[in-house]
């Protein structure tokens, strides 16, 4: 920023402008003068000025009106009124001048020294404020960038492989967070699941998180490590290598999907939840077991006796979270207790969906009024893949070539040519538009789409879940009605209304209507779930 102070002076009396020019000549000032407000406003639009010196009483547009015009585009540029009329009986003039926080005044009879001192003082304050704004904006941009980079370090929101189906919702409090979670394969169908919450917020917590993630992946080269040994070594790394002044609550588990066995260790972290769709039960890991948070004592030992070991059912859904979930409050500052949270999980077991469970859970909390977040928010859910027998499942990037490959694979599940064609058409009409209209942010890598197909209660059903823009089959973009299309409500529309709806929806709804019994849709916390139930096949068809 230049040391020269650029001044715009406005007064309808040329003699007054001459005096101002004389006072500021050779003192590190660059001055432009105008004798009317119209010219001054034009100069202000064309050039940058650090400060404006305005006369109050001018013919046509006076000083107050000129300030109003300037404030319409620039609320902070400093203005000094030079007038000899501020001390009127009712202080009206003075009140008009000083209601604006960035307006000052001097008597026209002021001397050169006082004028220069006041201009320098005001401009210095203004420039410091500009620098503070610039620094704050830059810091916010860097924090946002760090948040995007942190998301890259975390697992994808949905993972589907030979062993596990995994989903997560992660909402940082300030772009970046100290929450971390990992699902790392090692050995024969064995995984390390880790979820932690580093104390504090912001960049420092995020940097500790990245260091812990790297350490975990390197440590897992030792396939024979026990879960309590892992926690002991991580605690030492956290205290000594990182020399952290923070601490971290954590829950780590070694999960053997081949033998349906889990061994977990909690260090001051919320318990893991085990939900059984078959038994319709929700239980938690032993809350009487658990060690101190990581980072409290460098020489602490995390004993094997504090491990929690158990076998699990084939259909068990595992749910874990960070403290921020139970710290959510309603408008009155009341939090949700664990029993209520378990009830939210319980009510989803009639229609279990691992991919949607974290998002549905947060959505239900919001509907109950518990939607104020004082901390980072993370929920993860995962389930053994074999629990989904009979369903073909895939997670693909939201790109058109990937949609095409998915359509070919899904349509090959049947030898019925007509039904195969219907599956192909439905996937293309649905997901092509998700990619084109819902995931159109070219600045970011394509998001993921989850899709599954299989028999459900005697019907062939296609499920989709994605985090693009909202859409609906009725044409009402903001609806959250879970039943968007049925033959009954479609018949209520007039033909011309229906044709217009199809033309503007961009979703190929006519095709979808012809090949499905109905489509349902709901959205929770940015996750859109769509379910297509295909028409039943008969021997005649």
NUSE-716328 format. One line per field, with one value per residue (C-alpha): residue in three letters; residue number from 1; x, y, z. Coordinates in steps of 0.2 Angstrom, whole numbers. Layout:
<atoms>
r	ALA,...;
k	NUM,...;
X	X,...;
Y	Y,...;
Z	Z,...;
</atoms>
This chain:
<atoms>
r	UNK,UNK,UNK,UNK,UNK,UNK,UNK,UNK,UNK,UNK,UNK,UNK,UNK,UNK,UNK,UNK,UNK,UNK,UNK,UNK,UNK,UNK,UNK,UNK,UNK,UNK,UNK,UNK,UNK,UNK,UNK,UNK,UNK,UNK,UNK,UNK,UNK,UNK,UNK,UNK,UNK,UNK,UNK,UNK,UNK,UNK,UNK,UNK,UNK,UNK,UNK,UNK,UNK,UNK,UNK,UNK,UNK,UNK,UNK,UNK,UNK,UNK,UNK,UNK,UNK,UNK,UNK,UNK,UNK,UNK,UNK,UNK,UNK,UNK,UNK,UNK,UNK,UNK,UNK,UNK,UNK,UNK,UNK,UNK,UNK,UNK,UNK,UNK,UNK,UNK,UNK,UNK,UNK,UNK,UNK,UNK,UNK,UNK,UNK,UNK,UNK,UNK,UNK,UNK,UNK,UNK,UNK,UNK,UNK,UNK,UNK,UNK,UNK,UNK,UNK,UNK,UNK,UNK,UNK,UNK,UNK,UNK,UNK,UNK,UNK,UNK,UNK,UNK,UNK,UNK,UNK,UNK,UNK,UNK,UNK,UNK,UNK,UNK,UNK,UNK,UNK,UNK,UNK,UNK,UNK,UNK,UNK,UNK,UNK,UNK,UNK,UNK,UNK,UNK,UNK,UNK,UNK,UNK,UNK,UNK,UNK,UNK,UNK,UNK,UNK,UNK,UNK,UNK,UNK,UNK,UNK,UNK,UNK,UNK,UNK,UNK,UNK,UNK,UNK,UNK,UNK,UNK,UNK,UNK,UNK,UNK,UNK,UNK,UNK,UNK,UNK,UNK,UNK,UNK,UNK,UNK,UNK,UNK,UNK,UNK,UNK,UNK,UNK,UNK,UNK,UNK,UNK,UNK,UNK,UNK,UNK,UNK,UNK,UNK,UNK,UNK,UNK,UNK,UNK,UNK,UNK,UNK,UNK,UNK,UNK,UNK,UNK,UNK,UNK,UNK,UNK,UNK,UNK,UNK,UNK,UNK,UNK,UNK,UNK,UNK,UNK,UNK,UNK,UNK,UNK,UNK,UNK,UNK,UNK,UNK,UNK,UNK,UNK,UNK,UNK,UNK,UNK,UNK,UNK,UNK,UNK,UNK,UNK,UNK,UNK,UNK,UNK,UNK,UNK,UNK,UNK,UNK,UNK,UNK,UNK,UNK,UNK,UNK,UNK,UNK,UNK,UNK,UNK,UNK,UNK,UNK,UNK,UNK,UNK,UNK,UNK,UNK,UNK,UNK,UNK,UNK,UNK,UNK,UNK,UNK,UNK,UNK,UNK,UNK,UNK,UNK,UNK,UNK,UNK,UNK,UNK,UNK,UNK,UNK,UNK,UNK,UNK,UNK,UNK,UNK,UNK,UNK,UNK,UNK,UNK,UNK,UNK,UNK,UNK,UNK,UNK,UNK,UNK,UNK,UNK,UNK,UNK,UNK,UNK,UNK,UNK,UNK,UNK,UNK,UNK,UNK,UNK,UNK,UNK,UNK,UNK,UNK,UNK,UNK,UNK,UNK,UNK,UNK,UNK,UNK,UNK,UNK,UNK,UNK,UNK,UNK,UNK,UNK,UNK,UNK,UNK,UNK,UNK,UNK,UNK,UNK,UNK,UNK,UNK,UNK,UNK,UNK,UNK,UNK,UNK,UNK,UNK,UNK,UNK,UNK,UNK,UNK,UNK,UNK,UNK,UNK,UNK,UNK,UNK,UNK,UNK,UNK,UNK,UNK,UNK,UNK,UNK,UNK,UNK,UNK,UNK,UNK,UNK,UNK,UNK,UNK,UNK,UNK,UNK,UNK,UNK,UNK,UNK,UNK,UNK,UNK,UNK,UNK,UNK,UNK,UNK,UNK,UNK,UNK,UNK,UNK,UNK,UNK,UNK,UNK,UNK,UNK,UNK,UNK,UNK,UNK,UNK,UNK,UNK,UNK,UNK,UNK,UNK,UNK,UNK,UNK,UNK,UNK,UNK,UNK,UNK,UNK,UNK,UNK,UNK,UNK,UNK,UNK,UNK,UNK,UNK,UNK,UNK,UNK,UNK,UNK,UNK,UNK,UNK,UNK,UNK,UNK,UNK,UNK,UNK,UNK,UNK,UNK,UNK,UNK,UNK,UNK,UNK,UNK,UNK,UNK,UNK,UNK,UNK,UNK,UNK,UNK,UNK,UNK,UNK,UNK,UNK,UNK,UNK,UNK,UNK,UNK,UNK,UNK,UNK,UNK,UNK,UNK,UNK,UNK,UNK,UNK,UNK,UNK,UNK,UNK,UNK,UNK,UNK,UNK,UNK,UNK,UNK,UNK,UNK,UNK,UNK,UNK,UNK,UNK,UNK;
k	1,2,3,4,5,6,7,8,9,10,11,12,13,14,15,16,17,18,19,20,21,22,23,24,25,26,27,28,29,30,31,32,33,34,35,36,37,38,39,40,41,42,43,44,45,46,47,48,49,50,51,52,53,54,55,56,57,58,59,60,61,62,63,64,65,66,67,68,69,70,71,72,73,74,75,76,77,78,79,80,81,82,83,84,85,86,87,88,89,90,91,92,93,94,95,96,97,98,99,100,101,102,103,104,105,106,107,108,109,110,111,112,113,114,115,116,117,118,119,120,121,122,123,124,125,126,127,128,129,130,131,132,133,134,135,136,137,138,139,140,141,142,143,144,145,146,147,148,149,150,151,152,153,154,155,156,157,158,159,160,161,162,163,164,165,166,167,168,169,170,171,172,173,174,175,176,177,178,179,180,181,182,183,184,185,186,187,188,189,190,191,192,193,194,195,196,197,198,199,200,201,202,203,204,205,206,207,208,209,210,211,212,213,214,215,216,217,218,219,220,221,222,223,224,225,226,227,228,229,230,231,232,233,234,235,236,237,238,239,240,241,242,243,244,245,246,247,248,249,250,251,252,253,254,255,256,257,258,259,260,261,262,263,264,265,266,267,268,269,270,271,272,273,274,275,276,277,278,279,280,281,282,283,284,285,286,287,288,289,290,291,292,293,294,295,296,297,298,299,300,301,302,303,304,305,306,307,308,309,310,311,312,313,314,315,316,317,318,319,320,321,322,323,324,325,326,327,328,329,330,331,332,333,334,335,336,337,338,339,340,341,342,343,344,345,346,347,348,349,350,351,352,353,354,355,356,357,358,359,360,361,362,363,364,365,366,367,368,369,370,371,372,373,374,375,376,377,378,379,380,381,382,383,384,385,386,387,388,389,390,391,392,393,394,395,396,397,398,399,400,401,402,403,404,405,406,407,408,409,410,411,412,413,414,415,416,417,418,419,420,421,422,423,424,425,426,427,428,429,430,431,432,433,434,435,436,437,438,439,440,441,442,443,444,445,446,447,448,449,450,451,452,453,454,455,456,457,458,459,460,461,462,463,464,465,466,467,468,469,470,471,472,473,474,475,476,477,478,479,480,481,482,483,484,485,486,487,488,489,490,491,492,493,494,495,496,497,498,499,500,501,502,503,504,505,506,507,508,509,510,511,512,513,514,515,516,517,518,519,520,521,522,523,524,525,526,527,528,529,530,531,532,533,534,535,536,537,538,539,540,541;
X	0,7,13,5,-13,-25,-38,-54,-60,-77,-82,-92,-81,-64,-55,-59,-51,-36,-33,-34,-22,-10,-11,-8,5,21,16,14,-3,-11,-27,-41,-54,-72,-84,-100,-106,-110,-92,-86,-96,-89,-71,-75,-81,-66,-52,-47,-46,-41,-52,-65,-66,-83,-92,-109,-119,-118,-131,-140,-133,-126,-113,-125,-133,-116,-111,-127,-123,-106,-112,-123,-107,-94,-99,-82,-72,-68,-76,-71,-84,-76,-89,-91,-110,-109,-113,-131,-143,-151,-135,-144,-130,-118,-130,-131,-112,-108,-122,-110,-96,-84,-88,-78,-78,-67,-70,-66,-55,-43,-25,-13,-5,-22,-29,-14,-14,-32,-31,-16,-24,-40,-32,-20,-35,-44,-29,-26,-44,-42,-27,-36,-50,-38,-29,-46,-52,-35,-36,-54,-49,-34,-45,-58,-44,-37,-55,-56,-39,-44,-59,-47,-37,-53,-61,-74,-92,-97,-86,-92,-79,-80,-80,-89,-102,-97,-105,-101,-107,-94,-98,-83,-87,-75,-71,-57,-59,-51,-62,-55,-60,-53,-57,-41,-40,-26,-24,-38,-54,-48,-50,-44,-58,-53,-63,-56,-59,-44,-47,-49,-54,-46,-30,-20,-32,-33,-14,-14,-27,-17,-2,-12,-19,-2,4,-10,-7,11,8,-4,11,12,-3,-1,-4,-17,-29,-23,-5,-10,-18,-2,9,-2,-3,16,17,4,14,32,34,20,23,5,-3,-20,-27,-38,-53,-53,-61,-51,-57,-50,-64,-63,-77,-72,-75,-87,-77,-73,-60,-61,-53,-61,-50,-63,-74,-93,-97,-99,-117,-122,-139,-146,-160,-164,-167,-172,-160,-148,-134,-118,-100,-96,-96,-88,-72,-61,-45,-40,-39,-24,-11,-14,2,16,20,2,-1,-18,-21,-28,-41,-49,-52,-70,-71,-87,-94,-107,-122,-120,-132,-125,-124,-110,-112,-99,-99,-89,-94,-100,-116,-121,-117,-130,-143,-160,-165,-166,-148,-154,-144,-151,-147,-140,-156,-165,-151,-152,-171,-167,-156,-169,-183,-173,-171,-188,-180,-161,-150,-132,-128,-142,-141,-129,-139,-156,-150,-144,-160,-171,-161,-164,-183,-183,-176,-158,-149,-137,-119,-106,-93,-88,-101,-96,-107,-101,-110,-104,-110,-103,-107,-113,-128,-134,-135,-146,-142,-129,-121,-109,-101,-96,-89,-102,-97,-106,-94,-96,-115,-114,-104,-116,-131,-123,-118,-135,-145,-136,-143,-158,-160,-177,-173,-187,-183,-165,-169,-180,-166,-154,-166,-170,-152,-147,-162,-160,-141,-136,-147,-139,-122,-127,-139,-134,-115,-111,-97,-82,-71,-71,-68,-84,-94,-99,-115,-121,-133,-140,-152,-161,-177,-187,-203,-206,-202,-186,-180,-166,-159,-149,-140,-130,-126,-130,-144,-162,-174,-191,-203,-218,-209,-209,-191,-191,-203,-198,-213,-205,-218,-215,-224,-237,-250,-264,-257,-250,-268,-274,-264,-271,-262,-255,-249,-240,-232,-225,-219,-209,-202,-195,-190,-175,-177,-184,-199,-210,-199,-197,-216,-219,-207,-210,-224,-218,-203,-200,-187,-181,-167,-158,-143,-138,-140,-154,-161,-171,-180,-187,-199,-200,-217,-219,-216,-230,-229,-239,-226;
Y	0,17,29,43,48,51,64,70,87,94,112,124,138,138,148,135,121,132,133,114,111,123,114,97,102,93,83,66,69,68,79,80,94,96,110,100,83,76,78,72,56,53,55,43,30,32,33,26,39,35,49,62,80,87,103,102,116,115,119,105,89,94,85,74,68,65,55,44,41,35,25,15,7,10,10,12,25,39,56,72,86,103,116,131,126,111,121,125,127,110,101,95,97,88,74,72,72,60,46,37,28,32,51,65,84,98,117,126,138,123,126,116,106,100,96,85,77,72,66,55,48,44,36,26,19,15,6,-4,-10,-14,-25,-33,-37,-44,-55,-61,-65,-74,-84,-89,-94,-104,-112,-117,-124,-134,-141,-147,-155,-163,-171,-179,-187,-194,-210,-207,-205,-222,-237,-254,-268,-287,-286,-270,-257,-241,-224,-208,-190,-177,-159,-149,-134,-122,-129,-140,-151,-163,-177,-192,-209,-223,-240,-248,-266,-277,-296,-308,-299,-289,-271,-257,-246,-230,-214,-200,-182,-171,-157,-140,-133,-126,-129,-136,-149,-154,-155,-167,-177,-179,-184,-198,-204,-206,-215,-227,-233,-235,-245,-257,-265,-275,-287,-295,-280,-280,-266,-261,-261,-250,-237,-238,-234,-221,-212,-212,-205,-192,-186,-188,-187,-174,-166,-161,-150,-157,-174,-185,-197,-212,-229,-242,-259,-273,-282,-299,-300,-318,-325,-311,-305,-288,-282,-264,-252,-235,-221,-209,-210,-213,-231,-241,-245,-263,-263,-279,-278,-296,-295,-277,-273,-259,-262,-254,-259,-261,-243,-249,-253,-240,-230,-212,-201,-201,-188,-186,-196,-201,-217,-223,-242,-246,-264,-279,-280,-264,-272,-276,-292,-300,-310,-302,-307,-308,-293,-282,-263,-254,-236,-224,-206,-191,-181,-167,-178,-179,-161,-155,-144,-137,-119,-120,-127,-145,-159,-176,-191,-207,-216,-205,-207,-226,-224,-215,-229,-242,-235,-237,-255,-259,-252,-253,-244,-243,-230,-218,-221,-207,-195,-201,-200,-182,-178,-185,-175,-159,-163,-165,-148,-154,-145,-132,-138,-132,-144,-155,-168,-186,-202,-218,-234,-250,-268,-284,-286,-303,-296,-289,-306,-305,-287,-281,-265,-253,-236,-226,-209,-197,-197,-202,-216,-224,-223,-232,-246,-247,-248,-263,-272,-270,-274,-290,-298,-304,-315,-306,-294,-282,-281,-279,-264,-256,-257,-249,-235,-232,-230,-219,-208,-206,-206,-196,-182,-184,-182,-168,-158,-163,-165,-150,-142,-143,-136,-152,-170,-180,-185,-203,-212,-228,-239,-257,-268,-284,-292,-284,-292,-299,-283,-279,-263,-251,-240,-224,-213,-197,-180,-169,-156,-160,-166,-173,-181,-170,-154,-146,-144,-141,-155,-168,-179,-197,-203,-193,-203,-216,-220,-213,-196,-195,-198,-183,-172,-165,-171,-154,-151,-168,-165,-148,-157,-169,-156,-146,-159,-165,-182,-193,-195,-202,-216,-219,-219,-232,-245,-243,-245,-230,-220,-214,-200,-192,-181,-179,-168,-167,-186,-189,-207,-213,-230,-237,-252,-259,-266,-284,-296,-308,-322,-312,-298;
Z	0,-5,8,-2,5,-9,-5,-14,-8,-12,-9,-20,-15,-25,-12,1,-11,-14,5,7,-8,0,17,9,-4,-2,13,6,-1,-18,-19,-32,-30,-36,-34,-35,-29,-47,-52,-36,-37,-54,-48,-34,-46,-57,-45,-28,-13,5,12,7,13,10,13,20,12,-7,-20,-28,-19,-2,8,17,1,-7,8,7,-12,-7,7,-5,-12,1,20,27,17,29,27,35,35,34,41,52,56,68,84,80,94,94,88,73,61,73,75,56,54,67,65,53,62,48,47,56,56,57,58,42,52,57,54,42,56,64,46,42,59,58,40,44,60,51,36,46,56,40,32,48,47,28,32,46,34,21,34,40,23,19,35,31,13,20,33,20,9,24,27,9,11,27,19,6,20,28,21,7,14,7,5,-2,-4,-2,17,23,18,27,28,37,40,45,49,55,67,59,41,49,64,76,72,63,58,48,42,37,30,36,36,31,31,46,48,61,64,73,78,88,94,97,110,103,86,71,62,76,80,61,60,75,67,51,61,70,54,46,62,62,44,47,63,55,46,61,58,76,86,100,101,119,113,98,111,122,108,101,117,118,100,105,120,115,96,94,111,111,124,118,122,112,116,105,101,92,86,77,68,60,48,43,61,67,81,87,100,105,117,122,129,136,120,118,117,101,97,90,81,76,62,65,83,83,97,101,113,117,121,140,147,163,153,146,149,151,135,125,129,148,153,142,152,154,150,142,149,140,154,147,130,126,116,108,94,83,72,54,51,65,61,70,74,82,85,92,107,96,92,110,113,100,109,105,106,125,127,131,124,119,131,125,128,116,103,104,101,85,80,86,75,59,61,53,37,40,28,33,19,25,44,49,38,44,62,61,51,65,78,68,67,86,87,92,79,87,85,97,91,77,72,66,65,56,52,44,42,35,17,18,28,11,2,-14,-17,-30,-23,-30,-26,-41,-45,-51,-69,-85,-90,-73,-74,-91,-83,-68,-80,-90,-74,-66,-81,-83,-67,-77,-93,-96,-110,-107,-88,-92,-104,-91,-78,-90,-95,-76,-71,-86,-84,-65,-63,-79,-72,-55,-63,-74,-63,-46,-46,-57,-46,-58,-45,-35,-39,-43,-27,-25,-29,-20,-29,-26,-34,-28,-23,-9,-3,-20,-30,-40,-31,-36,-22,-25,-13,-18,-11,-26,-28,-23,-36,-36,-48,-45,-50,-33,-30,-11,-7,6,3,4,-9,-25,-38,-38,-52,-41,-39,-57,-64,-55,-66,-82,-98,-102,-84,-85,-101,-95,-79,-89,-101,-86,-74,-85,-77,-91,-79,-93,-95,-77,-75,-88,-80,-61,-49,-39,-34,-17,-12,4,8,25,29,10,6,-6,-6,-21,-22,-38,-38,-55,-62,-59,-73,-79,-91,-104,-103;
</atoms>
